[in-house]
Amino acid sequence: MRSDRPTIVSFSGIDGAGKSTQISALIAHLQTSGLNVKVCTFWDDVVAFSRFREFISVKAFKGEKGVGSPERPVNRRDKNISSWYVSAARLFLYAIDALSLSLVVARLSQSDADFIIFDRYIYDELANLPLKRLALQLFVRGLLHFTPRPDVAYLLDADPEAARQRKPEYPIEFIRKNRDAYLALSQIAGMHVIGSLSEAETSSQVIKAIRPPRLLPDAHLQPE
């Protein structure tokens, strides 16, 4: 017998932390257990005006498009730009995205899915802000108060140097600051932090976090 609503799980972390790998592993595990899983990609399915925002960032900041790989590094210039007017624009856009996220979660919660997995979440935008500033911490807390909270919000922590080798897109200085912001945000948002482990060990930690009965639509997942 299924629960009243789907279990919502989100994956966040710096670029190259292994989110896609762990999402695929969790989907396979849940589907093997007979559960219905839906995946929501934050940038494609939630973010407002995503194509326009990408176009503006490329034109204004002269960065490259695409996803970096060891064979083909790219030089992106978007979330690593931190001028005051860009930060001000982010606050406005992130508030819109939080509203969009609330609507998407409400819609998906009426679906027949047992689990809804978010590939990135509002946390991945808020980690672009300089969270050492008290005013921004208050903004984040206020925004999160009105934003749906996942049942489990994973933060996949990773070594910045190793992550950049897997996904070379941003300067290493920014990646280090971005990781620090994620860790600070995890304290505010109550995220489930998984340290830098092997792929198999990380998958094991991910699965353990969804085993409590309150997160399961029925008795499909039992401890091994």
C-alpha positions as CSV (number, residue, x, y, z in Angstrom):
1,M,0.0,0.0,0.0
2,R,1.5,3.4,-1.1
3,S,1.8,6.4,1.2
4,D,-0.3,9.5,0.8
5,R,2.4,11.3,-1.1
6,P,5.7,10.5,-2.9
7,T,9.0,10.6,-1.0
8,I,11.0,13.5,-2.2
9,V,14.8,13.2,-2.5
10,S,17.2,15.8,-3.7
11,F,20.9,15.6,-4.6
12,S,23.2,18.7,-4.4
13,G,26.9,19.4,-4.5
14,I,29.7,21.0,-6.4
15,D,30.2,20.2,-10.0
16,G,32.0,16.9,-10.3
17,A,30.8,15.6,-6.9
18,G,29.2,12.5,-8.5
19,K,25.5,13.5,-8.4
20,S,24.5,11.9,-11.7
21,T,26.2,8.6,-10.8
22,Q,24.5,8.4,-7.4
23,I,21.1,9.4,-8.8
24,S,21.4,6.6,-11.4
25,A,22.4,4.1,-8.8
26,L,19.5,5.0,-6.5
27,I,17.0,4.9,-9.3
28,A,18.2,1.4,-10.2
29,H,17.9,0.3,-6.6
30,L,14.4,1.7,-6.1
31,Q,13.1,0.3,-9.4
32,T,14.5,-3.2,-8.6
33,S,12.5,-2.9,-5.4
34,G,9.4,-2.4,-7.5
35,L,9.0,1.3,-6.8
36,N,7.8,4.0,-9.3
37,V,10.4,6.7,-9.6
38,K,10.2,10.1,-11.3
39,V,13.3,12.3,-11.9
40,C,13.1,16.1,-12.0
41,T,16.1,18.1,-13.3
42,F,16.2,21.5,-11.5
43,W,17.6,23.6,-14.3
44,D,15.3,22.1,-17.0
45,D,12.1,21.5,-15.0
46,V,12.1,24.2,-12.3
47,V,14.2,27.2,-13.1
48,A,12.3,30.2,-14.6
49,F,13.5,31.6,-17.9
50,S,16.4,29.1,-17.9
51,R,17.3,29.4,-21.6
52,F,17.1,33.2,-21.5
53,R,19.3,33.2,-18.4
54,E,21.9,31.0,-20.0
55,F,21.9,33.2,-23.1
56,I,22.3,36.4,-21.1
57,S,25.2,34.9,-19.0
58,V,27.0,33.8,-22.2
59,K,26.6,37.2,-23.9
60,A,27.2,39.3,-20.8
61,F,30.1,37.4,-19.2
62,K,31.7,35.8,-22.3
63,G,31.7,32.3,-20.9
64,E,31.5,29.1,-22.8
65,K,28.4,26.9,-22.9
66,G,28.3,23.1,-22.3
67,V,29.4,20.6,-19.8
68,G,33.2,20.3,-19.2
69,S,34.9,17.0,-19.4
70,P,38.6,15.9,-19.0
71,E,38.8,15.6,-22.7
72,R,37.2,19.0,-23.4
73,P,37.4,21.5,-20.6
74,V,35.2,24.6,-20.8
75,N,35.5,28.0,-19.2
76,R,32.1,28.9,-17.8
77,R,31.3,32.3,-16.4
78,D,28.0,32.5,-14.7
79,K,27.6,31.4,-11.1
80,N,31.2,32.3,-10.4
81,I,30.5,36.0,-11.1
82,S,30.0,37.8,-7.8
83,S,29.5,41.5,-8.6
84,W,26.9,43.3,-6.4
85,Y,24.4,43.8,-9.2
86,V,24.6,40.1,-10.2
87,S,24.1,39.1,-6.6
88,A,21.1,41.4,-6.4
89,A,19.6,39.9,-9.6
90,R,20.2,36.4,-8.1
91,L,18.1,37.2,-5.0
92,F,15.2,38.1,-7.2
93,L,15.5,35.2,-9.6
94,Y,16.1,32.7,-6.8
95,A,12.9,33.8,-5.1
96,I,11.0,33.2,-8.4
97,D,12.7,29.8,-8.7
98,A,11.6,28.9,-5.1
99,L,8.0,29.7,-6.1
100,S,8.3,27.6,-9.3
101,L,9.7,24.8,-7.2
102,S,6.8,24.9,-4.8
103,L,4.4,24.6,-7.8
104,V,6.4,21.7,-9.3
105,V,6.5,19.8,-6.0
106,A,2.8,20.3,-5.5
107,R,2.1,19.0,-9.0
108,L,4.4,16.0,-8.7
109,S,3.0,15.1,-5.3
110,Q,-0.3,14.3,-7.0
111,S,1.4,11.8,-9.4
112,D,1.5,8.0,-9.0
113,A,5.3,8.1,-8.2
114,D,6.6,6.5,-5.0
115,F,9.8,8.5,-5.1
116,I,10.6,11.9,-6.8
117,I,14.3,12.5,-7.2
118,F,15.5,16.0,-7.8
119,D,18.8,16.4,-9.7
120,R,19.9,19.6,-7.9
121,Y,17.5,21.7,-5.8
122,I,17.1,25.3,-4.7
123,Y,20.1,24.6,-2.4
124,D,22.4,24.6,-5.5
125,E,21.4,28.1,-6.3
126,L,21.7,29.4,-2.8
127,A,25.2,28.0,-2.5
128,N,26.2,30.6,-5.1
129,L,25.6,33.4,-2.6
130,P,28.3,34.7,-0.2
131,L,26.7,33.1,2.9
132,K,29.1,34.6,5.3
133,R,27.0,37.8,5.2
134,L,24.4,37.9,7.9
135,A,21.8,39.6,5.6
136,L,22.1,36.8,3.0
137,Q,21.8,34.2,5.7
138,L,18.5,35.8,6.8
139,F,17.4,35.8,3.2
140,V,18.2,32.1,2.8
141,R,16.4,31.2,6.0
142,G,13.4,33.1,5.0
143,L,13.3,31.6,1.5
144,L,13.7,28.1,2.8
145,H,10.9,28.6,5.3
146,F,8.5,28.9,2.3
147,T,10.1,26.3,0.1
148,P,9.2,22.6,0.2
149,R,11.8,20.6,2.1
150,P,12.7,17.2,0.7
151,D,12.3,14.1,2.9
152,V,16.1,13.6,2.3
153,A,18.3,16.3,0.9
154,Y,21.7,14.8,0.1
155,L,24.8,17.0,-0.1
156,L,27.6,15.0,-1.8
157,D,30.8,16.5,-0.5
158,A,33.9,16.2,-2.6
159,D,37.5,17.3,-2.8
160,P,37.5,20.4,-5.0
161,E,40.6,19.4,-6.9
162,A,39.3,15.9,-7.7
163,A,35.9,17.3,-8.7
164,R,37.5,19.8,-11.1
165,Q,39.5,17.0,-12.7
166,R,36.2,15.2,-13.5
167,K,34.3,18.3,-14.6
168,P,36.7,21.2,-15.5
169,E,34.4,24.2,-15.9
170,Y,35.3,26.7,-13.1
171,P,38.5,28.1,-11.5
172,I,39.6,26.0,-8.5
173,E,39.3,29.1,-6.2
174,F,35.6,29.3,-7.0
175,I,35.1,25.6,-6.5
176,R,36.7,25.8,-3.0
177,K,34.5,28.7,-2.0
178,N,31.4,27.0,-3.5
179,R,32.1,23.9,-1.4
180,D,32.4,26.0,1.7
181,A,29.1,27.6,0.9
182,Y,27.4,24.2,0.5
183,L,28.7,23.1,3.8
184,A,27.5,26.3,5.5
185,L,24.1,25.8,3.8
186,S,23.9,22.2,5.0
187,Q,23.8,23.5,8.5
188,I,21.0,25.9,7.7
189,A,18.9,23.5,5.6
190,G,19.5,20.3,7.5
191,M,21.0,18.5,4.6
192,H,22.3,14.9,4.8
193,V,26.1,15.3,4.1
194,I,28.0,12.4,2.6
195,G,31.7,12.8,2.7
196,S,34.2,12.1,0.0
197,L,33.9,8.3,-0.3
198,S,34.3,5.7,-3.0
199,E,31.4,5.3,-5.4
200,A,30.2,2.1,-3.8
201,E,30.5,3.5,-0.3
202,T,28.6,6.6,-1.2
203,S,25.8,4.5,-2.8
204,S,25.5,2.5,0.4
205,Q,25.2,5.7,2.5
206,V,22.5,7.1,0.1
207,I,20.4,3.9,0.4
208,K,20.8,3.8,4.2
209,A,19.3,7.3,4.5
210,I,16.0,6.3,2.9
211,R,15.5,3.1,4.9
212,P,13.5,4.6,7.8
213,P,9.9,3.4,7.5
214,R,8.5,6.9,7.4
215,L,10.2,7.4,4.0
216,L,9.0,4.2,2.4
217,P,5.6,3.8,0.7
218,D,5.5,0.2,1.9
219,A,7.9,-2.5,3.0
220,H,9.8,-2.8,-0.3
221,L,13.2,-1.8,1.1
222,Q,14.4,-3.9,4.0
223,P,17.8,-3.7,5.7
224,E,20.2,-6.2,4.2
